[in-house]
Amino acid sequence: MKKMSCPQCEIHRFFVKNEMNEQLLVNVTDNYEVVPVNSEDSLDGFDLSMLYCLGCSWTGSPQSLRGGNKKRY
Ligand SMILES: [Zn+2]
């Protein structure tokens, strides 16, 4: 399974947030599927349409990752 990486800093770890502003560590597969880094974590209630990069200030949708080759906003 390939993972998508950040278009700015190339790391492949992101987090998502829920209504309570809690954060959950996720990866994004090359099918644009958001999966928890810790397999016992649940994505219930988290907004998967907005990703926050762990390594830089990049935020965006899974679809905007594009394999990390190009900057897209
Ligand atoms: Zn980044």
N, CA, C, O and the ligand as a Tripos MOL2 file, in Angstrom:
@<TRIPOS>MOLECULE
protein
  293   291    74     0     0
PROTEIN
NO_CHARGES

@<TRIPOS>ATOM
      1 N           0.8390   -1.1990    0.0000 N.3       1 MET1
      2 CA          0.0000    0.0000    0.0000 C.3       1 MET1
      3 C           0.8770    1.2530    0.0000 C.2       1 MET1
      4 O           1.6400    1.4760    0.9400 O.2       1 MET1
      5 N           0.7740    2.0470   -1.0180 N.am      2 LYS2
      6 CA          1.5290    3.2950   -1.0660 C.3       2 LYS2
      7 C           0.8240    4.3750   -0.2570 C.2       2 LYS2
      8 O          -0.3980    4.3810   -0.1090 O.2       2 LYS2
      9 N           1.6440    5.2900    0.2640 N.am      3 LYS3
     10 CA          1.0680    6.3900    1.0220 C.3       3 LYS3
     11 C           1.3360    7.7070    0.3130 C.2       3 LYS3
     12 O           2.3990    7.9180   -0.2710 O.2       3 LYS3
     13 N           0.3620    8.5700    0.3780 N.am      4 MET4
     14 CA          0.5170    9.9040   -0.1930 C.3       4 MET4
     15 C           1.3450   10.7610    0.7650 C.2       4 MET4
     16 O           1.3000   10.5700    1.9810 O.2       4 MET4
     17 N           2.0980   11.7040    0.2020 N.am      5 SER5
     18 CA          2.8930   12.5690    1.0630 C.3       5 SER5
     19 C           2.5220   14.0330    0.8660 C.2       5 SER5
     20 O           1.8930   14.4200   -0.1180 O.2       5 SER5
     21 N           2.9360   14.8200    1.8370 N.am      6 CYS6
     22 CA          2.6310   16.2470    1.8270 C.3       6 CYS6
     23 C           3.2700   16.9230    0.6060 C.2       6 CYS6
     24 O           4.4410   16.6790    0.3150 O.2       6 CYS6
     25 N           2.5150   17.7680   -0.1120 N.am      7 PRO7
     26 CA          3.0850   18.4490   -1.2830 C.3       7 PRO7
     27 C           4.1810   19.4490   -0.9180 C.2       7 PRO7
     28 O           4.9480   19.8600   -1.7890 O.2       7 PRO7
     29 N           4.2670   19.8390    0.3280 N.am      8 GLN8
     30 CA          5.2850   20.8160    0.7170 C.3       8 GLN8
     31 C           6.5080   20.1850    1.3690 C.2       8 GLN8
     32 O           7.6370   20.5160    1.0070 O.2       8 GLN8
     33 N           6.3010   19.2710    2.3330 N.am      9 CYS9
     34 CA          7.4510   18.7640    3.0740 C.3       9 CYS9
     35 C           7.6590   17.2620    2.8940 C.2       9 CYS9
     36 O           8.6000   16.7010    3.4540 O.2       9 CYS9
     37 N           6.7820   16.5930    2.1100 N.am     10 GLU10
     38 CA          7.0210   15.2040    1.7000 C.3      10 GLU10
     39 C           6.8540   14.1580    2.7820 C.2      10 GLU10
     40 O           7.0790   12.9760    2.5190 O.2      10 GLU10
     41 N           6.4650   14.5440    3.9970 N.am     11 ILE11
     42 CA          6.2100   13.4830    4.9650 C.3      11 ILE11
     43 C           4.7990   12.9500    4.7250 C.2      11 ILE11
     44 O           3.9770   13.6120    4.0890 O.2      11 ILE11
     45 N           4.5260   11.7530    5.2370 N.am     12 HIS12
     46 CA          3.2270   11.1540    4.9410 C.3      12 HIS12
     47 C           2.3940   10.9440    6.2070 C.2      12 HIS12
     48 O           1.5970   10.0100    6.2990 O.2      12 HIS12
     49 N           2.5990   11.8280    7.1710 N.am     13 ARG13
     50 CA          1.7550   11.7540    8.3580 C.3      13 ARG13
     51 C           0.9400   13.0330    8.4720 C.2      13 ARG13
     52 O           1.4540   14.1450    8.3420 O.2      13 ARG13
     53 N          -0.3310   12.8360    8.7150 N.am     14 PHE14
     54 CA         -1.2520   13.9610    8.8320 C.3      14 PHE14
     55 C          -2.1270   13.7260   10.0490 C.2      14 PHE14
     56 O          -2.1470   12.6340   10.6170 O.2      14 PHE14
     57 N          -2.8490   14.7660   10.4380 N.am     15 PHE15
     58 CA         -3.9040   14.4870   11.4030 C.3      15 PHE15
     59 C          -5.2010   15.1080   10.9520 C.2      15 PHE15
     60 O          -5.2200   16.0580   10.1700 O.2      15 PHE15
     61 N          -6.3000   14.5480   11.4630 N.am     16 VAL16
     62 CA         -7.6300   15.0690   11.1930 C.3      16 VAL16
     63 C          -8.2290   15.5080   12.5240 C.2      16 VAL16
     64 O          -7.7380   15.1250   13.5850 O.2      16 VAL16
     65 N          -9.2800   16.3040   12.4700 N.am     17 LYS17
     66 CA         -9.9050   16.8130   13.6810 C.3      17 LYS17
     67 C         -11.3800   16.4630   13.7110 C.2      17 LYS17
     68 O         -12.0060   16.2490   12.6730 O.2      17 LYS17
     69 N         -11.9260   16.4090   14.9210 N.am     18 ASN18
     70 CA        -13.3680   16.2280   15.0590 C.3      18 ASN18
     71 C         -13.9810   17.4930   15.6560 C.2      18 ASN18
     72 O         -13.3000   18.5030   15.8330 O.2      18 ASN18
     73 N         -15.2690   17.4230   15.9620 N.am     19 GLU19
     74 CA        -15.9830   18.6020   16.4530 C.3      19 GLU19
     75 C         -15.4210   19.1190   17.7740 C.2      19 GLU19
     76 O         -15.5070   20.3100   18.0740 O.2      19 GLU19
     77 N         -14.8460   18.2130   18.5570 N.am     20 MET20
     78 CA        -14.2650   18.6250   19.8410 C.3      20 MET20
     79 C         -12.8180   19.0920   19.6920 C.2      20 MET20
     80 O         -12.1280   19.3260   20.6830 O.2      20 MET20
     81 N         -12.3680   19.2240   18.4430 N.am     21 ASN21
     82 CA        -11.0040   19.6770   18.1570 C.3      21 ASN21
     83 C          -9.9460   18.6700   18.5960 C.2      21 ASN21
     84 O          -8.7790   19.0170   18.7740 O.2      21 ASN21
     85 N         -10.3690   17.4220   18.7670 N.am     22 GLU22
     86 CA         -9.3970   16.3670   19.0470 C.3      22 GLU22
     87 C          -8.6920   15.9950   17.7440 C.2      22 GLU22
     88 O          -9.2540   16.1330   16.6580 O.2      22 GLU22
     89 N          -7.4470   15.5190   17.8700 N.am     23 GLN23
     90 CA         -6.6600   15.1950   16.6880 C.3      23 GLN23
     91 C          -6.3840   13.7040   16.6230 C.2      23 GLN23
     92 O          -6.1980   13.0430   17.6440 O.2      23 GLN23
     93 N          -6.3620   13.1870   15.3970 N.am     24 LEU24
     94 CA         -6.0780   11.7680   15.1900 C.3      24 LEU24
     95 C          -5.0510   11.6300   14.0700 C.2      24 LEU24
     96 O          -5.2090   12.2010   12.9910 O.2      24 LEU24
     97 N          -3.9950   10.8620   14.3450 N.am     25 LEU25
     98 CA         -2.9380   10.6510   13.3480 C.3      25 LEU25
     99 C          -3.4300    9.7280   12.2410 C.2      25 LEU25
    100 O          -3.9970    8.6690   12.5110 O.2      25 LEU25
    101 N          -3.2120   10.1330   11.0010 N.am     26 VAL26
    102 CA         -3.6510    9.3120    9.8670 C.3      26 VAL26
    103 C          -2.5890    9.2910    8.7690 C.2      26 VAL26
    104 O          -1.7160   10.1560    8.6950 O.2      26 VAL26
    105 N          -2.6970    8.2770    7.9260 N.am     27 ASN27
    106 CA         -1.9980    8.2280    6.6380 C.3      27 ASN27
    107 C          -3.0550    8.3070    5.5450 C.2      27 ASN27
    108 O          -4.2360    8.0720    5.8000 O.2      27 ASN27
    109 N          -2.6340    8.6340    4.3370 N.am     28 VAL28
    110 CA         -3.5410    8.6220    3.1880 C.3      28 VAL28
    111 C          -2.9580    7.6850    2.1400 C.2      28 VAL28
    112 O          -1.8120    7.8450    1.7200 O.2      28 VAL28
    113 N          -3.7530    6.7060    1.7210 N.am     29 THR29
    114 CA         -3.2700    5.7580    0.7100 C.3      29 THR29
    115 C          -3.3430    6.3920   -0.6720 C.2      29 THR29
    116 O          -3.9070    7.4730   -0.8420 O.2      29 THR29
    117 N          -2.7650    5.7050   -1.6630 N.am     30 ASP30
    118 CA         -2.8170    6.2530   -3.0240 C.3      30 ASP30
    119 C          -4.1970    6.1330   -3.6450 C.2      30 ASP30
    120 O          -4.4020    6.5520   -4.7850 O.2      30 ASP30
    121 N          -5.1490    5.5650   -2.9090 N.am     31 ASN31
    122 CA         -6.5510    5.6240   -3.3340 C.3      31 ASN31
    123 C          -7.2810    6.7770   -2.6630 C.2      31 ASN31
    124 O          -8.5100    6.8440   -2.6930 O.2      31 ASN31
    125 N          -6.5270    7.6790   -2.0620 N.am     32 TYR32
    126 CA         -7.0800    8.8210   -1.3250 C.3      32 TYR32
    127 C          -7.9160    8.3730   -0.1300 C.2      32 TYR32
    128 O          -8.8110    9.0910    0.3150 O.2      32 TYR32
    129 N          -7.6180    7.1910    0.3810 N.am     33 GLU33
    130 CA         -8.3360    6.6960    1.5390 C.3      33 GLU33
    131 C          -7.5850    7.1080    2.8020 C.2      33 GLU33
    132 O          -6.3730    6.9170    2.9070 O.2      33 GLU33
    133 N          -8.3150    7.6730    3.7510 N.am     34 VAL34
    134 CA         -7.7180    8.0970    5.0180 C.3      34 VAL34
    135 C          -7.7740    6.9340    5.9940 C.2      34 VAL34
    136 O          -8.8510    6.4000    6.2620 O.2      34 VAL34
    137 N          -6.6200    6.5350    6.5300 N.am     35 VAL35
    138 CA         -6.5660    5.4120    7.4720 C.3      35 VAL35
    139 C          -5.8190    5.8390    8.7340 C.2      35 VAL35
    140 O          -4.8260    6.5620    8.6580 O.2      35 VAL35
    141 N          -6.3050    5.3830    9.9100 N.am     36 PRO36
    142 CA         -5.6130    5.7450   11.1600 C.3      36 PRO36
    143 C          -4.2280    5.1130   11.2160 C.2      36 PRO36
    144 O          -4.0440    3.9780   10.7740 O.2      36 PRO36
    145 N          -3.2520    5.8410   11.7560 N.am     37 VAL37
    146 CA         -1.9080    5.2890   11.9300 C.3      37 VAL37
    147 C          -1.9560    4.1270   12.9200 C.2      37 VAL37
    148 O          -1.3190    3.0950   12.7090 O.2      37 VAL37
    149 N          -2.7120    4.3010   13.9920 N.am     38 ASN38
    150 CA         -2.9090    3.2310   14.9670 C.3      38 ASN38
    151 C          -4.2040    2.5000   14.6190 C.2      38 ASN38
    152 O          -5.2910    3.0740   14.6760 O.2      38 ASN38
    153 N          -4.0700    1.2310   14.2600 N.am     39 SER39
    154 CA         -5.2030    0.5190   13.6810 C.3      39 SER39
    155 C          -6.3720    0.3630   14.6420 C.2      39 SER39
    156 O          -7.4900    0.0760   14.2150 O.2      39 SER39
    157 N          -6.1250    0.5520   15.9410 N.am     40 GLU40
    158 CA         -7.2450    0.4370   16.8820 C.3      40 GLU40
    159 C          -8.0390    1.7330   16.9960 C.2      40 GLU40
    160 O          -9.1010    1.7550   17.6200 O.2      40 GLU40
    161 N          -7.5420    2.8010   16.4080 N.am     41 ASP41
    162 CA         -8.2620    4.0690   16.4550 C.3      41 ASP41
    163 C          -9.4490    4.0570   15.5110 C.2      41 ASP41
    164 O          -9.4290    3.3960   14.4730 O.2      41 ASP41
    165 N         -10.4920    4.8050   15.8890 N.am     42 SER42
    166 CA        -11.6720    4.9260   15.0500 C.3      42 SER42
    167 C         -11.7220    6.3150   14.4210 C.2      42 SER42
    168 O         -11.3840    7.3140   15.0560 O.2      42 SER42
    169 N         -12.1490    6.3570   13.1620 N.am     43 LEU43
    170 CA        -12.2870    7.6420   12.4720 C.3      43 LEU43
    171 C         -13.6640    8.2560   12.6900 C.2      43 LEU43
    172 O         -13.9730    9.3060   12.1270 O.2      43 LEU43
    173 N         -14.4970    7.6030   13.5100 N.am     44 ASP44
    174 CA        -15.8620    8.0910   13.7400 C.3      44 ASP44
    175 C         -15.8640    9.5300   14.2390 C.2      44 ASP44
    176 O         -15.1920    9.8560   15.2170 O.2      44 ASP44
    177 N         -16.6110   10.3750   13.5740 N.am     45 GLY45
    178 CA        -16.7530   11.7500   14.0160 C.3      45 GLY45
    179 C         -15.6760   12.6920   13.5070 C.2      45 GLY45
    180 O         -15.7780   13.9050   13.6890 O.2      45 GLY45
    181 N         -14.6390   12.1470   12.8660 N.am     46 PHE46
    182 CA        -13.5700   13.0110   12.3700 C.3      46 PHE46
    183 C         -13.8540   13.4810   10.9470 C.2      46 PHE46
    184 O         -14.4040   12.7450   10.1280 O.2      46 PHE46
    185 N         -13.4670   14.7180   10.6770 N.am     47 ASP47
    186 CA        -13.6650   15.3010    9.3560 C.3      47 ASP47
    187 C         -12.5120   14.8770    8.4440 C.2      47 ASP47
    188 O         -11.3980   15.3900    8.5510 O.2      47 ASP47
    189 N         -12.7970   13.9380    7.5520 N.am     48 LEU48
    190 CA        -11.7350   13.3770    6.7150 C.3      48 LEU48
    191 C         -11.4930   14.1920    5.4530 C.2      48 LEU48
    192 O         -10.6420   13.8400    4.6370 O.2      48 LEU48
    193 N         -12.2310   15.2710    5.2920 N.am     49 SER49
    194 CA        -12.0520   16.0860    4.0830 C.3      49 SER49
    195 C         -10.9650   17.1330    4.2750 C.2      49 SER49
    196 O         -10.5390   17.7730    3.3130 O.2      49 SER49
    197 N         -10.5110   17.3120    5.5260 N.am     50 MET50
    198 CA         -9.4650   18.2920    5.7860 C.3      50 MET50
    199 C          -8.3200   17.6320    6.5370 C.2      50 MET50
    200 O          -8.4900   17.1340    7.6500 O.2      50 MET50
    201 N          -7.1470   17.6380    5.9050 N.am     51 LEU51
    202 CA         -5.9520   17.0540    6.5160 C.3      51 LEU51
    203 C          -5.0230   18.1660    6.9750 C.2      51 LEU51
    204 O          -4.9280   19.2200    6.3460 O.2      51 LEU51
    205 N          -4.3400   17.9090    8.0860 N.am     52 TYR52
    206 CA         -3.3380   18.8450    8.5970 C.3      52 TYR52
    207 C          -1.9960   18.1220    8.6230 C.2      52 TYR52
    208 O          -1.8660   17.0630    9.2370 O.2      52 TYR52
    209 N          -1.0090   18.6960    7.9590 N.am     53 CYS53
    210 CA          0.3040   18.0540    7.9130 C.3      53 CYS53
    211 C           0.9880   18.1680    9.2760 C.2      53 CYS53
    212 O           0.9000   19.1980    9.9450 O.2      53 CYS53
    213 N           1.6770   17.0830    9.6760 N.am     54 LEU54
    214 CA          2.4210   17.1070   10.9360 C.3      54 LEU54
    215 C           3.7280   17.8770   10.8090 C.2      54 LEU54
    216 O           4.2490   18.3810   11.8040 O.2      54 LEU54
    217 N           4.2610   17.9730    9.5990 N.am     55 GLY55
    218 CA          5.6000   18.5150    9.4350 C.3      55 GLY55
    219 C           5.6530   19.9760    9.0460 C.2      55 GLY55
    220 O           6.6880   20.6210    9.2150 O.2      55 GLY55
    221 N           4.5550   20.5130    8.5250 N.am     56 CYS56
    222 CA          4.5530   21.9030    8.0970 C.3      56 CYS56
    223 C           3.1420   22.4400    8.2390 C.2      56 CYS56
    224 O           2.2890   21.8030    8.8580 O.2      56 CYS56
    225 N           2.8950   23.5980    7.6730 N.am     57 SER57
    226 CA          1.5960   24.2480    7.8780 C.3      57 SER57
    227 C           0.5790   23.8750    6.8080 C.2      57 SER57
    228 O          -0.4890   24.4820    6.7380 O.2      57 SER57
    229 N           0.8940   22.8840    5.9730 N.am     58 TRP58
    230 CA         -0.0120   22.5340    4.8900 C.3      58 TRP58
    231 C          -1.3240   21.9420    5.4200 C.2      58 TRP58
    232 O          -1.3080   21.0960    6.3140 O.2      58 TRP58
    233 N          -2.4460   22.3840    4.8730 N.am     59 THR59
    234 CA         -3.7250   21.7390    5.1150 C.3      59 THR59
    235 C          -4.4360   21.6030    3.7810 C.2      59 THR59
    236 O          -4.2390   22.4180    2.8790 O.2      59 THR59
    237 N          -5.2570   20.5790    3.6560 N.am     60 GLY60
    238 CA         -5.9980   20.4100    2.4140 C.3      60 GLY60
    239 C          -6.7340   19.0910    2.4050 C.2      60 GLY60
    240 O          -6.6890   18.3260    3.3680 O.2      60 GLY60
    241 N          -7.4160   18.8370    1.2940 N.am     61 SER61
    242 CA         -8.1830   17.6090    1.1680 C.3      61 SER61
    243 C          -7.2620   16.4720    0.7130 C.2      61 SER61
    244 O          -6.1920   16.7220    0.1580 O.2      61 SER61
    245 N          -7.6850   15.2080    0.9510 N.am     62 PRO62
    246 CA         -6.8900   14.0770    0.4720 C.3      62 PRO62
    247 C          -6.6580   14.1510   -1.0410 C.2      62 PRO62
    248 O          -5.5850   13.7860   -1.5210 O.2      62 PRO62
    249 N          -7.6470   14.6170   -1.7860 N.am     63 GLN63
    250 CA         -7.5340   14.6690   -3.2390 C.3      63 GLN63
    251 C          -6.4870   15.6610   -3.7130 C.2      63 GLN63
    252 O          -6.0130   15.5620   -4.8450 O.2      63 GLN63
    253 N          -6.1190   16.6090   -2.8740 N.am     64 SER64
    254 CA         -5.1470   17.6110   -3.2950 C.3      64 SER64
    255 C          -3.7110   17.1420   -3.0780 C.2      64 SER64
    256 O          -2.7720   17.8740   -3.3910 O.2      64 SER64
    257 N          -3.5250   15.9320   -2.5480 N.am     65 LEU65
    258 CA         -2.1710   15.4540   -2.3070 C.3      65 LEU65
    259 C          -1.4590   15.0680   -3.6020 C.2      65 LEU65
    260 O          -0.3000   15.4300   -3.8040 O.2      65 LEU65
    261 N          -2.1500   14.3330   -4.4810 N.am     66 ARG66
    262 CA         -1.5960   14.0120   -5.7940 C.3      66 ARG66
    263 C          -0.2380   13.3290   -5.7390 C.2      66 ARG66
    264 O           0.6070   13.5740   -6.6000 O.2      66 ARG66
    265 N          -0.0140   12.4860   -4.7520 N.am     67 GLY67
    266 CA          1.2440   11.7730   -4.6970 C.3      67 GLY67
    267 C           2.4290   12.6250   -4.2730 C.2      67 GLY67
    268 O           3.5600   12.1430   -4.2340 O.2      67 GLY67
    269 N           2.1830   13.8490   -3.9660 N.am     68 GLY68
    270 CA          3.2330   14.6980   -3.4660 C.3      68 GLY68
    271 C           4.1570   15.2820   -4.5160 C.2      68 GLY68
    272 O           5.1780   15.8770   -4.1710 O.2      68 GLY68
    273 N           3.8280   15.1280   -5.7800 N.am     69 ASN69
    274 CA          4.7230   15.6100   -6.8380 C.3      69 ASN69
    275 C           4.5190   17.0760   -7.1570 C.2      69 ASN69
    276 O           5.4590   17.7750   -7.5370 O.2      69 ASN69
    277 N           3.3010   17.5370   -7.0030 N.am     70 LYS70
    278 CA          2.9990   18.9060   -7.4160 C.3      70 LYS70
    279 C           2.3040   19.6520   -6.3020 C.2      70 LYS70
    280 O           1.5780   19.0730   -5.4940 O.2      70 LYS70
    281 N           2.5380   20.9290   -6.2760 N.am     71 LYS71
    282 CA          1.8180   21.7910   -5.3530 C.3      71 LYS71
    283 C           0.4380   22.0780   -5.9090 C.2      71 LYS71
    284 O           0.3010   22.5780   -7.0260 O.2      71 LYS71
    285 N          -0.5780   21.7630   -5.1350 N.am     72 ARG72
    286 CA         -1.9400   22.0770   -5.5620 C.3      72 ARG72
    287 C          -2.7050   22.6220   -4.3690 C.2      72 ARG72
    288 O          -2.5950   22.1240   -3.2490 O.2      72 ARG72
    289 N          -3.4690   23.6420   -4.6390 N.am     73 TYR73
    290 CA         -4.2820   24.1990   -3.5660 C.3      73 TYR73
    291 C          -5.7360   24.2930   -3.9800 C.2      73 TYR73
    292 O          -6.5730   24.7420   -3.1970 O.2      73 TYR73
    293 ZN          3.9770   19.1290    5.1670 Zn       74 ZN74
@<TRIPOS>BOND
     1     1     2 1
     2     2     3 1
     3     3     4 2
     4     3     5 am
     5     5     6 1
     6     6     7 1
     7     7     8 2
     8     7     9 am
     9     9    10 1
    10    10    11 1
    11    11    12 2
    12    11    13 am
    13    13    14 1
    14    14    15 1
    15    15    16 2
    16    15    17 am
    17    17    18 1
    18    18    19 1
    19    19    20 2
    20    19    21 am
    21    21    22 1
    22    22    23 1
    23    23    24 2
    24    23    25 am
    25    25    26 1
    26    26    27 1
    27    27    28 2
    28    27    29 am
    29    29    30 1
    30    30    31 1
    31    31    32 2
    32    31    33 am
    33    33    34 1
    34    34    35 1
    35    35    36 2
    36    35    37 am
    37    37    38 1
    38    38    39 1
    39    39    40 2
    40    39    41 am
    41    41    42 1
    42    42    43 1
    43    43    44 2
    44    43    45 am
    45    45    46 1
    46    46    47 1
    47    47    48 2
    48    47    49 am
    49    49    50 1
    50    50    51 1
    51    51    52 2
    52    51    53 am
    53    53    54 1
    54    54    55 1
    55    55    56 2
    56    55    57 am
    57    57    58 1
    58    58    59 1
    59    59    60 2
    60    59    61 am
    61    61    62 1
    62    62    63 1
    63    63    64 2
    64    63    65 am
    65    65    66 1
    66    66    67 1
    67    67    68 2
    68    67    69 am
    69    69    70 1
    70    70    71 1
    71    71    72 2
    72    71    73 am
    73    73    74 1
    74    74    75 1
    75    75    76 2
    76    75    77 am
    77    77    78 1
    78    78    79 1
    79    79    80 2
    80    79    81 am
    81    81    82 1
    82    82    83 1
    83    83    84 2
    84    83    85 am
    85    85    86 1
    86    86    87 1
    87    87    88 2
    88    87    89 am
    89    89    90 1
    90    90    91 1
    91    91    92 2
    92    91    93 am
    93    93    94 1
    94    94    95 1
    95    95    96 2
    96    95    97 am
    97    97    98 1
    98    98    99 1
    99    99   100 2
   100    99   101 am
   101   101   102 1
   102   102   103 1
   103   103   104 2
   104   103   105 am
   105   105   106 1
   106   106   107 1
   107   107   108 2
   108   107   109 am
   109   109   110 1
   110   110   111 1
   111   111   112 2
   112   111   113 am
   113   113   114 1
   114   114   115 1
   115   115   116 2
   116   115   117 am
   117   117   118 1
   118   118   119 1
   119   119   120 2
   120   119   121 am
   121   121   122 1
   122   122   123 1
   123   123   124 2
   124   123   125 am
   125   125   126 1
   126   126   127 1
   127   127   128 2
   128   127   129 am
   129   129   130 1
   130   130   131 1
   131   131   132 2
   132   131   133 am
   133   133   134 1
   134   134   135 1
   135   135   136 2
   136   135   137 am
   137   137   138 1
   138   138   139 1
   139   139   140 2
   140   139   141 am
   141   141   142 1
   142   142   143 1
   143   143   144 2
   144   143   145 am
   145   145   146 1
   146   146   147 1
   147   147   148 2
   148   147   149 am
   149   149   150 1
   150   150   151 1
   151   151   152 2
   152   151   153 am
   153   153   154 1
   154   154   155 1
   155   155   156 2
   156   155   157 am
   157   157   158 1
   158   158   159 1
   159   159   160 2
   160   159   161 am
   161   161   162 1
   162   162   163 1
   163   163   164 2
   164   163   165 am
   165   165   166 1
   166   166   167 1
   167   167   168 2
   168   167   169 am
   169   169   170 1
   170   170   171 1
   171   171   172 2
   172   171   173 am
   173   173   174 1
   174   174   175 1
   175   175   176 2
   176   175   177 am
   177   177   178 1
   178   178   179 1
   179   179   180 2
   180   179   181 am
   181   181   182 1
   182   182   183 1
   183   183   184 2
   184   183   185 am
   185   185   186 1
   186   186   187 1
   187   187   188 2
   188   187   189 am
   189   189   190 1
   190   190   191 1
   191   191   192 2
   192   191   193 am
   193   193   194 1
   194   194   195 1
   195   195   196 2
   196   195   197 am
   197   197   198 1
   198   198   199 1
   199   199   200 2
   200   199   201 am
   201   201   202 1
   202   202   203 1
   203   203   204 2
   204   203   205 am
   205   205   206 1
   206   206   207 1
   207   207   208 2
   208   207   209 am
   209   209   210 1
   210   210   211 1
   211   211   212 2
   212   211   213 am
   213   213   214 1
   214   214   215 1
   215   215   216 2
   216   215   217 am
   217   217   218 1
   218   218   219 1
   219   219   220 2
   220   219   221 am
   221   221   222 1
   222   222   223 1
   223   223   224 2
   224   223   225 am
   225   225   226 1
   226   226   227 1
   227   227   228 2
   228   227   229 am
   229   229   230 1
   230   230   231 1
   231   231   232 2
   232   231   233 am
   233   233   234 1
   234   234   235 1
   235   235   236 2
   236   235   237 am
   237   237   238 1
   238   238   239 1
   239   239   240 2
   240   239   241 am
   241   241   242 1
   242   242   243 1
   243   243   244 2
   244   243   245 am
   245   245   246 1
   246   246   247 1
   247   247   248 2
   248   247   249 am
   249   249   250 1
   250   250   251 1
   251   251   252 2
   252   251   253 am
   253   253   254 1
   254   254   255 1
   255   255   256 2
   256   255   257 am
   257   257   258 1
   258   258   259 1
   259   259   260 2
   260   259   261 am
   261   261   262 1
   262   262   263 1
   263   263   264 2
   264   263   265 am
   265   265   266 1
   266   266   267 1
   267   267   268 2
   268   267   269 am
   269   269   270 1
   270   270   271 1
   271   271   272 2
   272   271   273 am
   273   273   274 1
   274   274   275 1
   275   275   276 2
   276   275   277 am
   277   277   278 1
   278   278   279 1
   279   279   280 2
   280   279   281 am
   281   281   282 1
   282   282   283 1
   283   283   284 2
   284   283   285 am
   285   285   286 1
   286   286   287 1
   287   287   288 2
   288   287   289 am
   289   289   290 1
   290   290   291 1
   291   291   292 2
@<TRIPOS>SUBSTRUCTURE
     1 MET1         2 RESIDUE 1 A MET
     2 LYS2         6 RESIDUE 1 A LYS
     3 LYS3        10 RESIDUE 1 A LYS
     4 MET4        14 RESIDUE 1 A MET
     5 SER5        18 RESIDUE 1 A SER
     6 CYS6        22 RESIDUE 1 A CYS
     7 PRO7        26 RESIDUE 1 A PRO
     8 GLN8        30 RESIDUE 1 A GLN
     9 CYS9        34 RESIDUE 1 A CYS
    10 GLU10       38 RESIDUE 1 A GLU
    11 ILE11       42 RESIDUE 1 A ILE
    12 HIS12       46 RESIDUE 1 A HIS
    13 ARG13       50 RESIDUE 1 A ARG
    14 PHE14       54 RESIDUE 1 A PHE
    15 PHE15       58 RESIDUE 1 A PHE
    16 VAL16       62 RESIDUE 1 A VAL
    17 LYS17       66 RESIDUE 1 A LYS
    18 ASN18       70 RESIDUE 1 A ASN
    19 GLU19       74 RESIDUE 1 A GLU
    20 MET20       78 RESIDUE 1 A MET
    21 ASN21       82 RESIDUE 1 A ASN
    22 GLU22       86 RESIDUE 1 A GLU
    23 GLN23       90 RESIDUE 1 A GLN
    24 LEU24       94 RESIDUE 1 A LEU
    25 LEU25       98 RESIDUE 1 A LEU
    26 VAL26      102 RESIDUE 1 A VAL
    27 ASN27      106 RESIDUE 1 A ASN
    28 VAL28      110 RESIDUE 1 A VAL
    29 THR29      114 RESIDUE 1 A THR
    30 ASP30      118 RESIDUE 1 A ASP
    31 ASN31      122 RESIDUE 1 A ASN
    32 TYR32      126 RESIDUE 1 A TYR
    33 GLU33      130 RESIDUE 1 A GLU
    34 VAL34      134 RESIDUE 1 A VAL
    35 VAL35      138 RESIDUE 1 A VAL
    36 PRO36      142 RESIDUE 1 A PRO
    37 VAL37      146 RESIDUE 1 A VAL
    38 ASN38      150 RESIDUE 1 A ASN
    39 SER39      154 RESIDUE 1 A SER
    40 GLU40      158 RESIDUE 1 A GLU
    41 ASP41      162 RESIDUE 1 A ASP
    42 SER42      166 RESIDUE 1 A SER
    43 LEU43      170 RESIDUE 1 A LEU
    44 ASP44      174 RESIDUE 1 A ASP
    45 GLY45      178 RESIDUE 1 A GLY
    46 PHE46      182 RESIDUE 1 A PHE
    47 ASP47      186 RESIDUE 1 A ASP
    48 LEU48      190 RESIDUE 1 A LEU
    49 SER49      194 RESIDUE 1 A SER
    50 MET50      198 RESIDUE 1 A MET
    51 LEU51      202 RESIDUE 1 A LEU
    52 TYR52      206 RESIDUE 1 A TYR
    53 CYS53      210 RESIDUE 1 A CYS
    54 LEU54      214 RESIDUE 1 A LEU
    55 GLY55      218 RESIDUE 1 A GLY
    56 CYS56      222 RESIDUE 1 A CYS
    57 SER57      226 RESIDUE 1 A SER
    58 TRP58      230 RESIDUE 1 A TRP
    59 THR59      234 RESIDUE 1 A THR
    60 GLY60      238 RESIDUE 1 A GLY
    61 SER61      242 RESIDUE 1 A SER
    62 PRO62      246 RESIDUE 1 A PRO
    63 GLN63      250 RESIDUE 1 A GLN
    64 SER64      254 RESIDUE 1 A SER
    65 LEU65      258 RESIDUE 1 A LEU
    66 ARG66      262 RESIDUE 1 A ARG
    67 GLY67      266 RESIDUE 1 A GLY
    68 GLY68      270 RESIDUE 1 A GLY
    69 ASN69      274 RESIDUE 1 A ASN
    70 LYS70      278 RESIDUE 1 A LYS
    71 LYS71      282 RESIDUE 1 A LYS
    72 ARG72      286 RESIDUE 1 A ARG
    73 TYR73      290 RESIDUE 1 A TYR
    74 ZN74       293 GROUP 0 **** ****
